[in-house]
Every structure is written in C-alpha cells, then in structure tokens.
Amino acid sequence: MKNLKRLDVLVVYSAYSAGSAASKTKSYKTPFAGLGVKNDLDHAYAYFLTVCRKRQLKAALTTSADIIGPGQCRSYWLFKHSTWAKVNRLAEASVIFDKFSPCNRRQKHQRELMFSSPEIRPFNQPDLYQLFFDKHSTYELLADMAIPTVVTSEDSIGDLGGLLKQHQYPADFGAGYVLKDRFGSAGNHVYQIKSGGEPEIASILKLNPFKRFILQPRLQFDHEIRLIFMGDKIVQTYIRTAPAGGFCCNDHQGGSLQYINESQVPLKVLQMAQALTARLPAENSLYALDFVVSHNGNVYLLEGNTGPGLNWDPANKIDEVKSHELIEIIVAELAKRCVKV
C-alpha cells in the first residue's frame, strides 16, 4: 500500500476520549484537548511516546475512529520536540497497545477489525481483556473470591438475596446495594441504592436504555487495594479511598490515592492475588486487581482491569514519578515484543 507508514507500536485510544489526527477542528491541537483544562492524558502519552523513542521504537497514538484495517489507521499523532503533531497518513503496526473498550456495536466492529489478522498482536491477552471487560463474567469465573453479583432483571434483588443466603460471610454485607454498568470503567455509572430501592433501580435503567447493569450487595470496607501486574509479577501497589461522604474510591470520582510497598499489603490480599493469578490467562499482560477487606477481615476481589490509567495528578509528585515508572515498565515490555516481530 502506497504512503503507508510502518510503525512498531500503535497506541489506540477510544474516540470518545481522544480526538482524531484527521480532525480539522482547530481546538484539537493535542489528542486529548477535548477533555478540558483538567486533562492530564496529553502529558501521560507524551511521556509514553518519548520513552518509546528512547527505546528506538517507532510509536504513534491514534483513535478507534481511525481504524481502517488490521493494525492500520488513517491518521495518527506524534510527540516530538516537545510538541504534538497531527499526521494525515496511513500507518500500520504489528503490536497494538489498545486503550479502548467498545461501548457500542460500531466500536465492537472497529476492535474486531483491528485484530482481524493473526499477525496483529494486542499488548494484553484477548481472553483476559474479555474476562475483565464483562464484570459478570469476572464473577462467574471467580465467584469464590468476588462480591456476589447478578445481572439486573425484574427480580435481581431476589436473585441477589438467594446468593447471600448461601454466602460464607453474610454479615460482611450491610443494607442496600451497588448498581454498576456491567461494561463500565473509571467509576462511571456506579450508583448506591438504599434498601427497598427497586423503584430507584428501575428509574436508572429507564434513563440508560442502552446500558446493561449488574447488582451487588453493599460491602462494608474502608478502602480499595490495587495491585498492578505485568504477567504474574506485581509491579505497583496503592490504596484508594473514597472522598468524605462518597462511596466510590476511583480517583476519577474524587477518591484519593496512596502508594504503598508490597510488604504493606495485607498477607490475606497477597495470598488471594496469588491464587487468583494462577487461574487467569495473563501471559505477560498488564492488568490491575482491586481488592477490598471487609470490616470483618474477609478479602474480596472487587474487579479486574486490563487498562489501568497511566495519567497522574499534576499536584502529586509521587503519583507522577510512579506513573513514569509504570510507563517505562510497559515500554520495556513493548521493546522485547517488537524485537520478535
């Protein structure tokens, strides 16, 4: 194909978060300009591409809307000389660092198209991606370690009550429920439901007709413990705590973050993580496991994630340093894989 740029790595981001390099909108001078003044993804991926260049990797960033074939895009962004630049040229890479989950049929088709050739290799193992993308699938495989979960239906509260009656530690769960987007991320579309909240659940479902939800009992805990893995090796650990008066620990929803050493992680959490990773199709994938410890001291897997954020809080220097470290770990792994291409 004429005018096709050969790259080592393509970072592919959701078109709902990043702007296409083919866009003629003048306000889009950086990939994530549309996210507003608090956006820090431009800094994160500027650093990502800079580290790639230092590793002698030809890398670029594109969006799901730019996918035109297996490993191919119609335009892409580069970062060099401290500036983002749009490149309206076809490009192709054999290794894809994908940062988007399909939220509709069109995006599902785009993802399938991107990986429609066996020669195009995703950074993360596809089975692991699919397992964590669907929160109910995660529960079905890991029910003995996870919070009881049902798909919303006319009798989802009754179905959940049936699971709780069989649960080993029913006292861990307080009154009320948590309703979550089954395929959501970043703490979006997560709702706290009071006991007897069937009308509230029905109202939320009516307002979101194109989303599917899961329902869980409300677990009593103080904070989340996130372990980030590369394959079966823990590379970072931190605690996330909900804001005062809130219940969602995700930093996108106002939660706070504190890095800790692996030695500070409760032994019960490490033991569950070890047992869990032995059952996962990880194969050198990057993924995060979020755990909570109930007020009674019992450990639960909250959820898994193959796309932990690489951005940082500009006001938190430690967060920036740790995010840089994680990016460097990822790029080092990409460099190993590109040698094999």
C-alpha positions in Angstrom: 0.0 0.0 0.0 1.4 3.4 -1.0 2.2 6.0 1.5 1.9 3.5 4.4 4.0 4.3 7.4 5.4 1.3 9.1 5.5 1.6 12.9 6.5 -0.7 15.7 3.7 0.3 18.1 0.3 1.9 17.8 -1.4 3.2 20.9 -5.2 3.1 20.2 -7.5 5.2 22.3 -11.2 5.5 22.4 -12.6 8.1 20.0 -14.9 9.2 22.9 -11.8 10.4 24.8 -9.3 11.3 22.2 -9.6 13.4 19.0 -8.6 12.1 15.6 -5.5 13.5 14.0 -7.6 13.7 10.8 -9.9 16.2 12.6 -9.8 19.7 11.1 -11.1 21.2 14.4 -8.6 23.9 15.3 -9.1 23.5 19.0 -7.7 19.9 18.8 -4.0 20.7 19.0 -3.4 17.7 21.2 -5.1 14.3 21.3 -7.0 14.9 24.5 -7.8 18.6 24.2 -11.5 17.8 24.3 -11.3 16.6 27.9 -11.0 20.1 29.3 -8.4 22.0 31.3 -8.0 19.3 33.9 -6.9 16.8 31.3 -3.6 15.2 32.0 -3.7 12.4 29.4 -1.8 14.5 27.0 1.2 14.6 29.4 1.0 10.9 30.1 1.1 9.8 26.4 3.6 12.5 25.5 5.9 10.8 28.1 4.9 7.3 26.7 5.9 8.2 23.2 9.1 9.9 24.4 10.1 6.8 26.2 9.3 4.7 23.1 11.6 6.9 21.0 14.4 6.5 23.6 13.9 2.7 23.2 14.3 3.1 19.4 10.6 2.2 18.9 8.6 3.9 16.2 5.4 4.6 18.0 2.3 6.8 17.5 -1.2 7.4 19.0 -4.4 7.0 17.1 -8.1 6.6 17.9 -10.7 3.9 17.5 -12.4 6.1 14.8 -9.2 6.0 12.7 -9.0 2.2 12.4 -9.3 1.1 8.7 -7.9 -2.4 8.8 -5.9 -5.0 10.8 -3.3 -2.9 12.7 -3.9 0.0 10.4 -5.1 3.6 10.9 -5.8 6.5 8.6 -4.1 9.2 10.7 -2.1 9.4 13.9 -0.4 11.7 16.5 3.3 12.0 17.1 5.0 13.8 20.0 8.5 15.1 19.3 10.4 18.3 20.0 8.0 18.9 23.0 5.0 19.3 20.7 2.1 17.2 19.5 1.8 16.9 15.7 -1.0 15.5 13.5 0.0 13.2 10.7 -2.6 12.5 8.0 -1.1 9.4 6.6 -1.9 5.7 6.7 0.1 3.8 9.2 0.4 0.1 10.3 1.9 -1.6 13.4 2.1 -5.2 14.4 1.9 -4.5 18.1 -1.1 -2.6 19.5 -1.3 -1.0 22.9 -5.1 -0.7 23.0 -6.8 1.6 25.4 -10.4 1.4 24.3 -13.3 -0.9 25.2 -16.2 -1.0 22.8 -19.3 0.7 24.2 -21.5 0.1 21.2 -21.8 -2.1 18.1 -19.7 0.2 15.9 -16.8 0.2 18.3 -17.0 -3.6 18.7 -16.7 -3.9 14.9 -13.7 -1.5 15.0 -11.9 -3.6 17.6 -12.6 -6.8 15.7 -11.3 -5.2 12.5 -8.1 -4.0 14.3 -7.3 -7.6 15.4 -8.7 -9.4 12.3 -5.3 -10.6 11.3 -3.3 -13.1 13.4 -0.2 -11.1 12.7 -1.5 -8.2 14.7 -0.7 -8.7 18.4 -2.6 -6.9 21.2 -0.5 -6.0 24.3 -2.9 -7.8 26.5 -4.1 -11.3 26.1 -7.6 -11.2 24.5 -9.2 -13.7 26.9 -8.1 -11.7 29.9 -9.4 -8.5 28.3 -12.8 -10.0 27.7 -13.0 -11.5 31.2 -12.4 -8.2 32.9 -14.4 -6.2 30.4 -17.6 -8.0 31.4 -18.0 -7.7 35.2 -20.5 -10.6 35.3 -18.1 -12.9 33.5 -15.4 -12.0 36.1 -17.8 -13.0 38.8 -18.8 -16.3 37.1 -15.2 -17.4 36.9 -14.1 -16.1 40.3 -17.3 -16.3 42.3 -15.4 -17.9 45.3 -13.3 -14.7 45.6 -15.6 -12.0 44.4 -18.6 -10.0 45.7 -21.9 -11.7 44.9 -23.1 -10.4 41.6 -26.3 -10.7 39.5 -27.3 -9.2 36.2 -30.2 -6.8 36.6 -33.7 -8.2 35.9 -37.2 -7.9 37.3 -36.1 -10.0 40.3 -32.4 -9.1 40.6 -32.8 -8.2 44.3 -34.4 -11.5 44.9 -31.7 -13.3 42.9 -29.0 -11.5 44.9 -30.8 -12.5 48.2 -30.5 -16.1 47.1 -26.7 -15.8 46.7 -26.4 -14.1 50.1 -28.2 -16.9 51.8 -25.6 -19.3 50.6 -22.6 -17.0 51.3 -20.0 -17.9 53.8 -19.8 -14.4 55.3 -23.3 -12.8 55.0 -22.5 -10.4 57.9 -20.0 -8.6 55.7 -22.8 -7.0 53.7 -24.9 -4.1 55.0 -28.3 -2.8 53.9 -28.5 -1.5 50.4 -26.9 -2.3 47.0 -24.5 -1.1 44.4 -25.6 -0.8 40.8 -22.8 -0.8 38.2 -22.5 -0.6 34.5 -21.7 -4.1 33.5 -19.1 -2.9 30.9 -18.2 0.4 32.5 -14.9 1.9 33.7 -13.4 4.8 35.6 -16.2 4.7 38.2 -18.8 5.9 35.7 -22.5 4.8 36.1 -22.0 3.4 39.6 -24.9 4.0 41.9 -25.5 3.4 45.6 -29.0 2.0 46.2 -30.8 2.1 49.5 -32.6 -1.0 50.9 -36.0 -1.3 49.1 -34.7 0.6 46.2 -36.5 -1.3 43.4 -38.1 1.9 42.0 -34.7 3.7 42.0 -33.1 0.8 40.1 -36.0 0.8 37.6 -35.6 4.6 37.1 -31.8 4.3 36.4 -32.4 1.5 33.9 -35.0 3.6 32.2 -32.7 6.6 31.9 -29.9 4.3 30.5 -31.7 2.1 28.0 -28.6 1.2 26.1 -26.5 0.1 29.1 -26.5 -3.2 30.9 -26.0 -3.3 34.7 -25.1 -5.6 37.5 -26.2 -5.5 41.1 -24.1 -6.3 44.2 -24.8 -6.1 47.9 -23.2 -3.2 49.7 -20.0 -4.4 51.3 -18.6 -2.6 54.4 -15.0 -1.7 53.9 -12.6 1.3 54.3 -10.6 1.4 51.1 -9.6 -0.4 47.9 -6.1 -2.0 47.5 -5.0 -2.1 43.9 -2.2 -4.4 42.7 -0.9 -3.8 39.2 0.7 -6.8 37.5 2.8 -7.5 34.5 2.1 -11.2 33.9 2.3 -12.8 37.4 4.6 -10.1 38.8 3.3 -7.3 41.0 4.9 -4.0 39.7 2.9 -1.4 41.7 0.6 -1.3 44.7 -1.6 1.5 46.1 -4.6 2.3 48.2 -7.7 4.2 47.0 -10.1 5.8 49.5 -13.5 7.3 48.8 -14.0 11.1 49.4 -15.8 12.2 52.6 -19.5 11.5 52.1 -18.9 9.4 49.0 -18.6 5.7 48.4 -16.7 5.4 45.1 -12.9 5.1 45.5 -12.0 5.7 41.9 -9.8 8.8 41.5 -11.9 10.0 38.6 -14.8 10.2 41.1 -12.9 12.2 43.7 -11.1 9.3 45.5 -7.6 9.7 47.0 -4.6 7.6 46.2 -1.7 6.5 48.4 1.2 4.3 47.1 2.4 1.6 49.4 5.1 -1.1 49.2 4.2 -4.7 48.5 5.3 -5.5 52.1 2.5 -3.2 53.3 -0.3 -5.2 51.5 -2.2 -7.4 53.9 -1.0 -11.1 53.7 -4.6 -12.3 53.0 -4.8 -10.0 50.0 -1.4 -11.2 48.6 -2.5 -14.8 49.1 -5.8 -14.3 47.3 -3.9 -12.5 44.5 -1.5 -15.4 44.1 -4.4 -17.9 43.9 -6.3 -15.7 41.5 -3.4 -15.1 39.1 -2.9 -18.8 38.8 -6.4 -19.0 37.3 -6.0 -16.1 34.8 -5.0 -16.2 31.2 -2.4 -13.4 31.9 0.6 -14.3 29.7 2.6 -11.1 30.3 -0.4 -8.9 30.1 -0.7 -5.6 32.0 -3.6 -5.7 34.4 -4.8 -4.4 37.8 -6.7 -6.3 40.5 -8.7 -4.3 43.0 -9.3 -5.9 46.4 -11.2 -4.8 49.5 -11.1 -6.1 53.1 -14.4 -6.2 54.9 -14.8 -4.8 58.4 -14.8 -8.4 59.5 -11.4 -9.0 57.9 -12.5 -11.0 54.8 -10.9 -10.3 51.4 -12.9 -9.9 48.2 -11.9 -9.2 44.6 -13.7 -6.0 43.6 -12.8 -6.2 39.9 -10.1 -6.6 37.4 -8.9 -4.1 34.7 -6.6 -4.6 31.7 -6.4 -0.8 31.2 -5.1 0.8 34.4 -4.7 4.5 33.9 -1.2 5.9 33.1 -2.0 9.5 33.9 -1.3 11.3 37.2 -2.4 14.0 39.5 -0.3 17.1 38.5 -0.4 18.2 42.1 1.0 14.9 43.4 4.7 14.5 42.6 4.8 10.9 43.9 2.0 10.0 41.6 3.8 11.5 38.6 7.0 9.5 39.5 5.1 6.3 39.9 3.2 6.8 36.7 6.5 7.4 34.8 7.8 4.2 36.3 4.8 2.2 35.1 5.1 3.7 31.6 8.8 2.7 31.5 7.9 -0.9 32.5 5.3 -1.1 29.8 7.6 0.3 27.1 10.4 -2.1 28.1 8.0 -4.9 27.6 6.9 -3.5 24.2 10.6 -3.3 23.2 11.0 -7.0 23.9 8.0 -7.9 21.8 8.9 -5.7 18.9 12.2 -7.5 18.6 10.3 -10.7 18.0 8.1 -9.2 15.2 
